[in-house]
Amino acid sequence: MEIATAPTHTRVRDSKAPGRAALAFPAGAFAAFLAEIKRAGSPGRQAPQPAAQ
């Protein structure tokens, strides 16, 4: 996946098929999407645990 950002939008495309169309999202919407992924984590993946002291 390749991501290109600009002040008003973010474009995402498949790096294995660069000749195909890219998806474009409003910059704020894509930032909110990434923030939610970081907050929620990936399904089936455990959240990082604090280091033992």
N, C-alpha and C positions, 0 to 999 in steps of 0.2 A: 504494500500500500504506500502511496506517496500522498503527501499533504502539502498544499501550497496555501499560504495565508496572505491576505491583503487587509487593509483597514476595514473594508466593508463586507468581505466574504471569505470563505475558506473552500477550497476545491480539493476533492479526494478522488484518486483514480487507482486502478489496479496496475501496479508496476510490471506485472507479467504480461499485460495487454495495453501498453501505453497508447496505442492508436484508437482505442475505444473511448467513448465519452466519459468525461469526469462528472462527478456529482458536485453541485455547488450549494453551499449553505450560508445563510447570513452569519457573520462572524460571531455575534452574540449567542445565537442558537448553538453553534458548534462548540463554543467555549462552555456553555451550560451542559451540553452532552458529555464532554470530556470530564467536567467536574463531577457529574453524577457517576460516571464509570469509576473514577478514582475513589469516590465516596463509598460506592456500593461494592466494588471489587468484582471480579469475574465469577460467574456461577461455577461451582465445583472447585473453586480455589480458595484456600484458607487465607484469612487476613493475616498480615505480618504480626508476629508476636513480639512484645517488648523483650529486650535483651535481659537475660538473667543476671542478677548481681551477686 
